[in-house]
Amino acid sequence: MTKKIIVVNFDIESKSYQAFSEIKKMHLAKEIKGEQLAVVTHKEDGTHQFEINDFIDFTGNNHSAKDSTIGMFVGLLGGPLGMMLGWFAGSMIGGAKDVNEVKEATSIFEFVAKQIDEGQTGALLIAEEEDNRPLNELIFNHLGGHITRLDYAEVEQELAEAQKLEKEVKEKETDNN
């Protein structure tokens, strides 16, 4: 079993909350081994940011939504890192190498952000699935949604790279001021 970040999206907001409830039941029934689950909304205010509406940490570590892996992921989806692409256009740092590094580091975040359109609500799940059929049945057949699965290790690596890059940009910005 490999750990995945699973993005679930629907045309109707209430289905995301229904999925949240049903996925919790699936975790209790041991159909999936959930780690964290959140309902998120892609804000429709032009900021391209995401907001966590509901959150649960199945691990018992009492993570808050903000300090969880999902929280970090959501924060980078449309947060400071996404804004950096705009900053580079104004040549704050200027080097083509830096621009390429930011584009590479944001690729997975941009991909996920496109899965949940502006104004839409979806769910993010970190879980291990021995069999993906129960979740597929729930999302595709029962709730009429869509699923995107990402390898957790790849996302974790991109998170680390994005955080490192964000720190470097902030340091360079401070040095320039």
N, C-alpha and C positions, 0 to 999 in steps of 0.2 A: 504494500500500500504506500502510495506517495501522497504527501500533503499537497493540497491544491488551494488556490484562491479561486472561488467560484463566484462569478458575477451573474446575477439573475435579474432580468428586466421584464416588464410587462407594459401593456398599453394603458392599464387602469391602475392607479395608485393603490387602491385598497387591496389589490392582489399581492402587492409586495408585503403588506402586513399579514395577510393570510399565509403567504409563504413563510414568513418569519415564525408564525405560530406552528405551522405544519413541520417545518424543519426542526424546531425544538422538540416536537414529538418524535421525529425520526431519530434524533440524537438519543432521546430517552429509551427508545426501542432498540438502540444499538444498530440501526440500519446505516448510520454514518457515525463517524467519530469526530464530532464538531469540536472546534477549538474556540472560535469567536464567530459571532453573527451580528450583522447590523442592517438596519433599513436606512438607506441614504437617499437624499434628494439632490439632484443637480439643479442648483439655483438658476432661476430664469431672469436674473437681474443684470446679465452681461458680464458678471465677474468670473464666470466659469468655475465657481467654487461649489463644493459639495457640503452637505450638512448631514450629520448623523442624527436620525430621528429616534431610533431605538437601538439598543445594544445589549448583548449578553456575552459573557465570558464563561464558556463551559468548563474551563480548566480549574476553576476554583481559586485562581490567583487574584481575584478581585481587581482586575484591571478596570480602569474607567475607560470610557470610549476614547478619550483623548490620548491616553498613554498606551493604548493597545496597538498591535500591528495594524489592525484595520484603521485605527485612528491616524497613525502615521501615513498610511497609504492614502486615506481620504484627504488628509492635509496636503499631500503632494499632488493629488489628482488635478486640482485646479488652483492650488495655492501658490506659494512663493516661487516654486520651481517653474511652474507654467508661466508666471509673470516674467521670469528671467529671459525667456525667448524674446519678449518685447524689449527688455532692457538692452539685449545685445544688438537689436536693430538700431538702437541709438548709439552704438559703439562705446558702451560703458567700459568694456574690456577690450573689444576690438579685434582680437586675433581670430582668424578663421578656425584655428584648432579649438579654441574655447567654444565657439558656436557649435561646432560639430560634436564636442563632448556633451553640451547641453542637449542637443537634439537626440543624441544616442541615449542619454540618461532619461529623457522624457518619453521615449517611444512607447513603453509599456503603459505609462500613465495616460498618454494621449489615446491609446487604443482603448483602454478601459473607459475613459471619459466619453468616448464615442458610443459605448454600449448603452449608456444611460443618457439619453438626450436631455438638453436643457428643459427644465420644468417637469421632468419625469422622476419617478421614484423607483428604486430597485433595491436589491439586497446583495450584500457581500458576505460570503461565508468562507472561513478557513476550516478545512476539514480533510479527513482521510476517508476515502470511500473504498471499501473492498469490492463493491459492485455499484456501478453508477446508475443502474436501472431504476432503483427506487426513487432517486431524486429526479431522474429524467421523466419518470411516470408522473410524478407530482407536478413538475413545472410545465412540461410539454403538454401532457394529456389532460390533467385535471385543472390546471390554472391557465393554460394557454400562454405561457411565457417563453423566454429564451434563456439559454445557459451558455456561458463562456467559462471554460476552465483554463487556469493558468498554473504552471508549475510553481509551487511556493518557493523553492530554492532560487529560481530565476528572479522572481519578484523580490525576494529578500535581498539578492545581490543588487538589483536595480535600486532598491530603497537605499541601501548603504552607499552606492555610487552617487545617487541623487543627493543624499544628505551631505556627503563629502563635498560635492560640487557646490551645493548651496552655501556651505560654510566658506569655501574658497572664494566664491563670488562676494559674499558679505565682507570678507577680510580685504579683498581688493577694493571694494567700494569704500570701506573705511580708510584705506591707505590713500585713495584718490581724493578724499575730502579733507 
